Amino acid sequence: MRNVHLIAGAFGIIAGLGLAGTADAGTCMSVNAKGVANNVAKATALAQVNLQEKAKRRGGKVTQASTNCVPGPAGTVCNISAVVCPK
């Protein structure tokens, strides 16, 4: 009976390692980009360009993004928070 438990435990560990190896957890990363301009459209466009440059440097593509624009002392400030994952 002891041998059966040891063998079952070994298979459980091997199966767990196999599943952990195939999961892509931790490969995507959070990225923030910023754009400042005199209006929302220009600030958003600048932030999007900044985001695409950061995604390209990391060798990935943007999968999710949210944009937040607020008035600031130098004009409108748009921040994009995004998730970049490998291509």
NUMI-109035 format. One record per residue: residue number from 1; residue in one letter; chain; x, y, z of N, C-alpha, C in turn. Coordinates in nm, 3 decimals, m for minus. Example, Ala and Ser with C-alpha at 12.3 -4.5 7.8 and 13.67 -1.06 7.14 Angstrom:
BEGIN
VEXDREN   i aa ch     nc1     nc2     nc3    cac1    cac2    cac3     cc1     cc2     cc3
VEXDREN   1  A  A   1.319  m0.569   0.780   1.230  m0.450   0.780   1.320  m0.330   0.780
VEXDREN   2  S  A   1.285  m0.225   0.708   1.367  m0.106   0.714   1.290   0.003   0.787
//
This chain:
BEGIN
VEXDREN   i aa ch     nc1     nc2     nc3    cac1    cac2    cac3     cc1     cc2     cc3
VEXDREN   1  M  A   0.083  m0.119   0.000   0.000   0.000   0.000   0.087   0.126   0.000
VEXDREN   2  R  A   0.199   0.119   0.071   0.289   0.233   0.077   0.345   0.266  m0.062
VEXDREN   3  N  A   0.379   0.162  m0.140   0.432   0.184  m0.274   0.329   0.251  m0.363
VEXDREN   4  V  A   0.203   0.215  m0.348   0.097   0.276  m0.428   0.088   0.425  m0.398
VEXDREN   5  H  A   0.098   0.462  m0.271   0.092   0.604  m0.232   0.213   0.680  m0.287
VEXDREN   6  L  A   0.331   0.619  m0.281   0.450   0.685  m0.334   0.441   0.705  m0.484
VEXDREN   7  I  A   0.393   0.604  m0.555   0.379   0.614  m0.700   0.273   0.719  m0.735
VEXDREN   8  A  A   0.161   0.717  m0.665   0.056   0.815  m0.691   0.107   0.956  m0.662
VEXDREN   9  G  A   0.184   0.971  m0.556   0.242   1.102  m0.524   0.339   1.148  m0.630
VEXDREN  10  A  A   0.421   1.056  m0.680   0.517   1.092  m0.784   0.445   1.135  m0.911
VEXDREN  11  F  A   0.339   1.063  m0.949   0.262   1.102  m1.067   0.197   1.238  m1.047
VEXDREN  12  G  A   0.150   1.264  m0.927   0.088   1.393  m0.897   0.188   1.507  m0.912
VEXDREN  13  I  A   0.309   1.486  m0.864   0.412   1.589  m0.876   0.450   1.611  m1.022
VEXDREN  14  I  A   0.468   1.503  m1.096   0.504   1.515  m1.237   0.392   1.584  m1.315
VEXDREN  15  A  A   0.267   1.548  m1.288   0.154   1.611  m1.357   0.147   1.760  m1.321
VEXDREN  16  G  A   0.171   1.792  m1.196   0.171   1.933  m1.154   0.279   2.013  m1.222
VEXDREN  17  L  A   0.398   1.956  m1.236   0.505   2.025  m1.306   0.473   2.041  m1.453
VEXDREN  18  G  A   0.413   1.940  m1.512   0.376   1.948  m1.653   0.274   2.058  m1.677
VEXDREN  19  L  A   0.176   2.070  m1.590   0.075   2.175  m1.606   0.134   2.313  m1.582
VEXDREN  20  A  A   0.223   2.323  m1.485   0.286   2.452  m1.457   0.375   2.495  m1.573
VEXDREN  21  G  A   0.437   2.402  m1.639   0.525   2.433  m1.750   0.450   2.483  m1.873
VEXDREN  22  T  A   0.327   2.436  m1.893   0.252   2.477  m2.011   0.176   2.606  m1.989
VEXDREN  23  A  A   0.156   2.648  m1.867   0.083   2.772  m1.841   0.171   2.892  m1.875
VEXDREN  24  D  A   0.111   2.994  m1.932   0.185   3.114  m1.970   0.168   3.225  m1.867
VEXDREN  25  A  A   0.144   3.188  m1.744   0.125   3.288  m1.639   0.253   3.368  m1.620
VEXDREN  26  G  A   0.238   3.498  m1.609   0.353   3.583  m1.584   0.422   3.632  m1.710
VEXDREN  27  T  A   0.375   3.593  m1.828   0.441   3.638  m1.950   0.389   3.773  m1.995
VEXDREN  28  C  A   0.267   3.807  m1.959   0.212   3.938  m1.994   0.256   4.039  m1.889
VEXDREN  29  M  A   0.266   4.166  m1.930   0.311   4.267  m1.835   0.226   4.392  m1.845
VEXDREN  30  S  A   0.218   4.462  m1.737   0.144   4.588  m1.730   0.234   4.700  m1.781
VEXDREN  31  V  A   0.177   4.788  m1.864   0.252   4.898  m1.922   0.169   5.026  m1.909
VEXDREN  32  N  A   0.234   5.136  m1.876   0.168   5.266  m1.869   0.230   5.359  m1.971
VEXDREN  33  A  A   0.146   5.437  m2.037   0.193   5.534  m2.135   0.125   5.667  m2.107
VEXDREN  34  K  A   0.192   5.777  m2.146   0.141   5.910  m2.114   0.153   6.001  m2.236
VEXDREN  35  G  A   0.053   6.085  m2.254   0.056   6.185  m2.359   0.004   6.317  m2.305
VEXDREN  36  V  A   0.070   6.428  m2.340   0.028   6.561  m2.294   0.014   6.651  m2.417
VEXDREN  37  A  A  m0.101   6.717  m2.428  m0.125   6.808  m2.539  m0.231   6.909  m2.498
VEXDREN  38  N  A  m0.265   6.999  m2.590  m0.362   7.103  m2.556  m0.506   7.057  m2.567
VEXDREN  39  N  A  m0.531   6.936  m2.622  m0.668   6.883  m2.622  m0.665   6.732  m2.605
VEXDREN  40  V  A  m0.782   6.674  m2.580  m0.792   6.531  m2.548  m0.749   6.444  m2.667
VEXDREN  41  A  A  m0.791   6.481  m2.788  m0.759   6.399  m2.905  m0.608   6.388  m2.927
VEXDREN  42  K  A  m0.538   6.499  m2.920  m0.393   6.497  m2.940  m0.322   6.424  m2.826
VEXDREN  43  A  A  m0.367   6.447  m2.703  m0.304   6.380  m2.589  m0.324   6.229  m2.597
VEXDREN  44  T  A  m0.442   6.186  m2.638  m0.468   6.043  m2.653  m0.382   5.984  m2.763
VEXDREN  45  A  A  m0.370   6.055  m2.875  m0.287   6.006  m2.986  m0.141   5.993  m2.944
VEXDREN  46  L  A  m0.090   6.090  m2.870   0.048   6.083  m2.823   0.068   5.966  m2.726
VEXDREN  47  A  A  m0.030   5.945  m2.639  m0.021   5.834  m2.544  m0.025   5.700  m2.618
VEXDREN  48  Q  A  m0.107   5.691  m2.723  m0.114   5.567  m2.800   0.018   5.538  m2.872
VEXDREN  49  V  A   0.081   5.640  m2.925   0.211   5.623  m2.989   0.314   5.574  m2.886
VEXDREN  50  N  A   0.312   5.636  m2.769   0.403   5.596  m2.661   0.379   5.450  m2.623
VEXDREN  51  L  A   0.252   5.412  m2.614   0.217   5.274  m2.579   0.266   5.175  m2.685
VEXDREN  52  Q  A   0.247   5.207  m2.811   0.292   5.118  m2.918   0.444   5.102  m2.918
VEXDREN  53  E  A   0.516   5.210  m2.889   0.663   5.202  m2.881   0.706   5.110  m2.768
VEXDREN  54  K  A   0.639   5.122  m2.654   0.673   5.037  m2.539   0.641   4.891  m2.569
VEXDREN  55  A  A   0.527   4.865  m2.634   0.491   4.727  m2.670   0.592   4.669  m2.768
VEXDREN  56  K  A   0.635   4.749  m2.864   0.732   4.702  m2.964   0.866   4.670  m2.898
VEXDREN  57  R  A   0.910   4.754  m2.804   1.036   4.729  m2.734   1.031   4.599  m2.655
VEXDREN  58  R  A   0.914   4.564  m2.606   0.898   4.441  m2.528   0.866   4.321  m2.617
VEXDREN  59  G  A   0.854   4.344  m2.747   0.827   4.235  m2.839   0.688   4.177  m2.825
VEXDREN  60  G  A   0.592   4.260  m2.792   0.457   4.209  m2.772   0.352   4.295  m2.838
VEXDREN  61  K  A   0.228   4.266  m2.804   0.116   4.344  m2.856   0.023   4.378  m2.741
VEXDREN  62  V  A  m0.050   4.486  m2.757  m0.143   4.532  m2.655  m0.269   4.447  m2.662
VEXDREN  63  T  A  m0.308   4.390  m2.549  m0.428   4.307  m2.546  m0.544   4.375  m2.476
VEXDREN  64  Q  A  m0.517   4.459  m2.378  m0.621   4.532  m2.305  m0.567   4.670  m2.275
VEXDREN  65  A  A  m0.655   4.770  m2.277  m0.610   4.905  m2.245  m0.726   4.988  m2.192
VEXDREN  66  S  A  m0.693   5.080  m2.104  m0.791   5.178  m2.056  m0.723   5.314  m2.054
VEXDREN  67  T  A  m0.798   5.416  m2.091  m0.744   5.552  m2.103  m0.812   5.642  m2.002
VEXDREN  68  N  A  m0.732   5.728  m1.939  m0.783   5.826  m1.844  m0.721   5.961  m1.877
VEXDREN  69  C  A  m0.805   6.060  m1.910  m0.756   6.193  m1.944  m0.807   6.294  m1.841
VEXDREN  70  V  A  m0.716   6.381  m1.797  m0.751   6.487  m1.701  m0.680   6.616  m1.741
VEXDREN  71  P  A  m0.741   6.730  m1.709  m0.671   6.856  m1.735  m0.554   6.872  m1.639
VEXDREN  72  G  A  m0.444   6.922  m1.693  m0.325   6.944  m1.611  m0.270   7.082  m1.636
VEXDREN  73  P  A  m0.165   7.121  m1.566  m0.109   7.256  m1.581  m0.049   7.279  m1.720
VEXDREN  74  A  A  m0.003   7.173  m1.787   0.058   7.188  m1.919  m0.040   7.153  m2.031
VEXDREN  75  G  A  m0.166   7.129  m1.999  m0.266   7.089  m2.097  m0.336   6.963  m2.050
VEXDREN  76  T  A  m0.394   6.891  m2.142  m0.462   6.766  m2.108  m0.359   6.653  m2.099
VEXDREN  77  V  A  m0.370   6.576  m1.992  m0.279   6.464  m1.969  m0.360   6.335  m1.982
VEXDREN  78  C  A  m0.321   6.248  m2.074  m0.386   6.119  m2.091  m0.290   6.008  m2.052
VEXDREN  79  N  A  m0.336   5.921  m1.966  m0.259   5.804  m1.924  m0.331   5.680  m1.975
VEXDREN  80  I  A  m0.256   5.591  m2.036  m0.310   5.464  m2.082  m0.245   5.354  m2.000
VEXDREN  81  S  A  m0.329   5.274  m1.935  m0.283   5.155  m1.865  m0.319   5.037  m1.954
VEXDREN  82  A  A  m0.222   4.952  m1.984  m0.245   4.843  m2.078  m0.173   4.718  m2.034
VEXDREN  83  V  A  m0.213   4.608  m2.097  m0.147   4.478  m2.079  m0.082   4.443  m2.211
VEXDREN  84  V  A   0.048   4.413  m2.207   0.122   4.375  m2.326   0.162   4.228  m2.311
VEXDREN  85  C  A   0.124   4.149  m2.411   0.155   4.005  m2.410   0.241   3.972  m2.531
VEXDREN  86  P  A   0.318   3.863  m2.524   0.401   3.824  m2.638   0.316   3.798  m2.761
VEXDREN  87  K  A   0.375   3.822  m2.877   0.303   3.798  m3.003   0.288   3.652  m3.031
//
